[in-house]
Every structure is written in structure tokens, then in C-alpha cells.
Amino acid sequence: MIHGMIVGDRETIAKLGKTKERARDGVKKTIVNLTLELLRRVKADKLSGQVLNVRTGLLRRRTHHRVTESGSRIEGIVGNNAEYARAHELGFKGPVSVKAHLRQIKEAWGKPLKAAKKIQVKPHTRQVELPARSFLRSALADMEPKIRDELRETLRHEMKGLL
């Protein structure tokens, strides 16, 4: 007959519970850092002339991030809430309504004017076709290998505590 005894079972179970918490905290910290880096890359590498040329800076100012936790899920999100961000990201084809407004012109019929003039533009509808110029999805695709590597390394580091 063989008899066995497990020594340190309670300590091992406690250590496993702490490792789970440490791993979650490590993963959250990594996701926060990666989300901030993705935000920086979108603004610096995609919205500063590489994908879209800067006109007003609104797309850069409206690009935001957040990290959310729900149950066992941790999510880093980079998005943009500018009215026309979706059209640039995914492309757009269709009618666009233009409101009445004042416009400054510096030339008329291809010839320069002596002084700029303001003219009234009547409301109208135009057909528009914008090609997709991804600044969010392309930045995420560029960072995908780094995201995988850093999360893998974080988990590897946190799991060393088990040994």
C-alpha cells in the first residue's frame, strides 16, 4: 500500500489566487499603455499628413481613448467622434446636403481678384465619393505585432510567479 501526503496545498491555492490578480493587473497596465501608444500613433503618424492632411485639427482633437473593464474582459478603445471621421475611415458615396453659407473667393472664372470677396452660397445637395483613408484601423494593424508581443510577455512575466 502506498500513502501520500500533499504539503503546502493551502499555500499553493492562495498563491494561484494572487497570481490571477497580479496577471489581471499586469494585463490591464499593459493595455492602458498600448492604448495610449495607439492614440499617439493615430494622431502623430496618421492624422498629421501621412493619411489625412491637417486642415483644422478637429480629427486629432476628437480622437480619444478609454480602457474599460467588464467581468473578465479588459478593453482598450481608441475612437473618434468627429462628424466626418467615419466617412474618412470607411469611405463614403452618396448625397451630401450643403447649408447656405458665406464663402470667401480670391479668384473668379480662373482669374485672380484684386481683393478677396465674400459671396453667398445657396443651399444645395451634391453627390460625393470619398475613398477610404483609414487612420484608426491602419494604425491598429501597424501595432498588432507589438500588441501581441507585449501582452504575451506580460502574461509570461506574471506566470513566473507560479514557479
Secondary structure as UniProt FT lines:
FT   HELIX           9..41
FT   HELIX           42..46
FT   TURN            47..50
FT   HELIX           58..62
FT   STRAND          63..70
FT   TURN            71..72
FT   STRAND          73..80
FT   TURN            83..84
FT   HELIX           85..90
FT   STRAND          92..98
FT   STRAND          101..108
FT   TURN            109..110
FT   STRAND          111..121
FT   STRAND          124..130
FT   HELIX           137..159
FT   HELIX           160..162
//
